[in-house]
Amino acid sequence: MRAGRSFCGHKTGTAFTKPVGPILGQAVDVRQTVRPDRPKFTDRRTGERVDLLFADERPAVDVGQTALDKLFARLADVPTPAGPTPRQIGIPPNAALLPLVEVRRSAPLASAKEPTAPGVHRRKEES
């Protein structure tokens, strides 16, 4: 396996390299040789220099969706590690990924004295 993309599971952790299969590794190598040189941009959150997806690269992503649709259809009756197949779970074989329209930086969470689970309301303190 070759090294894949570096990423971090949380904002204070260090990045690590995720191993990927040889087919994906070859695809990444081909893409890097075919892609024209473009300026790298600085990720505001990590400070890392990154490539952005440009409009002329969008058709390749759309073709990728077609390939994913075919893969989902092929895997619809293959058991998951838990046992049932995606079709038995209720996931249709033509399940599509949602398009990524815009990514915004989220506002910081409000600090609270006591964290609560969703749907659990805090009792008002009596004074």
KAQUIMO-V63816 format. One record per residue. PHI is phi in degrees with one decimal (NA if undefined). OMEGA is omega in whole degrees, -180 to 180 (NA if undefined). Layout:
# KAQUIMO-V63816
PHI_OMEGA / PHI_OMEGA
This chain:
# KAQUIMO-V63816
NA_180 / -108.8_-180 / -72.8_179 / -108.4_-177 / -76.9_176 / -85.9_175 / -156.7_-176 / -126.0_-179 / -73.6_178 / -150.8_-169 / -69.4_-179 / -99.9_-179 / -84.3_177 / -89.2_-179 / -71.2_175 / -139.5_-179 / -102.2_-179 / -92.8_178 / -70.4_178 / -127.7_-180 / -68.8_-177 / -64.9_-180 / -67.5_178 / -64.5_178 / -59.8_178 / -65.8_179 / -63.1_178 / -64.3_179 / -61.8_179 / -63.0_-179 / -61.1_-179 / -67.8_179 / -80.0_-178 / -82.4_-175 / -66.2_178 / -67.2_178 / -65.0_178 / -130.9_177 / -66.9_176 / -88.1_179 / -114.1_180 / -89.4_175 / -70.3_-176 / -63.0_-177 / -79.6_-174 / -101.1_-176 / 79.2_-178 / -78.1_176 / -81.1_-174 / -130.3_173 / -90.4_176 / -106.7_177 / -84.7_-179 / -94.5_-175 / -57.5_-179 / -73.1_177 / -94.4_-178 / -59.4_179 / -57.0_179 / -64.3_178 / -68.1_179 / -64.3_176 / -62.9_177 / -60.6_178 / -64.6_177 / -62.1_178 / -63.7_178 / -65.3_178 / -59.7_179 / -64.5_179 / -63.9_179 / -60.8_180 / -64.4_180 / -67.4_-176 / -90.2_-175 / -58.5_-178 / -111.1_177 / -93.2_-178 / -60.8_175 / -80.3_177 / -56.9_179 / -78.1_178 / 125.4_-176 / -72.4_177 / -82.7_176 / -56.7_179 / -64.7_179 / -67.3_178 / -71.3_-180 / 109.0_178 / -88.0_-179 / -68.8_-179 / -67.0_179 / -102.6_179 / -59.8_-178 / -106.1_174 / -78.7_177 / -73.1_180 / -70.1_177 / -88.2_-176 / -94.0_-177 / -154.9_176 / -117.3_178 / -119.2_176 / -74.4_-177 / -79.5_177 / -72.4_178 / -63.2_179 / -67.9_177 / -69.6_180 / -76.2_-179 / -133.3_178 / -66.4_-180 / -129.8_176 / -70.1_179 / -124.4_177 / -76.4_178 / -58.7_179 / 85.7_179 / -100.4_-178 / -99.9_178 / -78.5_176 / -79.6_179 / -68.6_-180 / -74.3_179 / -85.2_180 / -113.8_NA
